[in-house]
């Protein structure tokens, strides 16, 4: 199992920006799909963005145009650049990786397809 460590969360005002990072304990060429999920209090965990090894991406409708997912295979890192943050973006953000099995098409990915998860990082957007 891959160890994933998130960083970069914090408190920011609406309209502000944050950059989340996810460091993997293994070489990225061993990891297939990667993703960011989030979970707000009282709500189910939801997909924020996902990326393939080739760099194809998908985003939740609520973050399109504001968030950008990327992966740096040379540095074993994945990032989520979050701009124009809104109060409804407040949540714990989790990094996820799919190591075992084949890489999946982004349109069919579900949380159960990921076998490694980080511990989460809190993002709070408040005036």
N, C-alpha and C positions, 0 to 999 in steps of 0.2 A: 504494500500500500504506500502511496505517495504522501509525504507530509507537506501540507500547504499552510503557509503563514501569511495572513493578511495584515496590512498596515495602511495608515493614511486616513482613518476615520477621525471624526471630531465634530465640533459644533461650528456651524456656519449660518450666516443670515440668509434669508431668501434672496435669490439672485446671485449668490456666491458660487464658488467652485471648490471642488475637492478632487484629489487624485488618489484612488485606492490602488494598492499594489498587492500582488500575490506571489510569494516566492515558493518555488517547488524544490523538493529535496532531491530530485532526479533530473536527468537531462530531458529537455522538453520533447526530444524526438521520440521518447517512450510514451508520451501523453497524446491522446487523440483529442477529442473535443474538450474544451474548457468553457467555463461559464461563471457568471456572477448571478447569484440569487439574493433575494432580500426577504426579510420577514419583519413586519411591523407588529406591534402589540395587538393581540386579539385577531390577527389575520393569518392566513396560510402563507407559507413560503411561496414566492413567485419568481419566475425567471426574469432577470433584468436584461441580460445580454449573453450571447454565446458566440464562440469562434471555433473554426476548424484549424487544422494544421496548415492549410493553404491560405488562411486569413479571411475566409468567408465569414460573414457576421450576420447576426439577427438580433433584433431588439424588441423589447416590449413596446407597445404603442405609446405608453405613457412617458417613455424616455427618448423616443426617436427625435433626433435633431438636437438633443441636449447631452447625451452620453455617448462616449466612444470607447469600445473595447479594443484591446490590442494585446499581442503576445510577442515577447522577445525571446526567441528560442536560444539565442547565444547566451543570454543572461539567466535563463530558466525563470523568467518572470512573465506575469500577466498583469495588465493594468486596466483600470476603468476611470477615464476622465469624465468627471461630472460637472457640467456647466449649468448656469441658470437654475440652480437648485430651488425646489419648492418644499413647502412644509410637508407635503404628502410623500416626499422622498425619505422622510425620517424612518429608519429601520436599522436592523442589524444586517450587514451585508456579508455574504459568504462566497468564498471562492470554491469552485468545484472542478474536478478533473475526471475524465474517463480514461482509464489506463487499459483495463482488460477489454478484450473483444475488438471489433472493428470500429472505425470512426463512423458516426451516424450522420445522416443528413440533418441539417439544423431544424427542418420543419417537423421532424418526428421526435426530437429530443424531449425526454421527461426527466424529472429529478432522479428517478430510480435508475436512470442510465449512467449516473455518475457514481463512481466507487470511492472517491476520495474527497473529503471536505475539510475546509479550514475551520478555525474556531470562531470566526466571525469578528467583524469590527463595527462599532456603533457609529452611525451617521445621524446627526441631529440637526435639522434645519429649523431655526426658530428666530423670530425678530429680536 
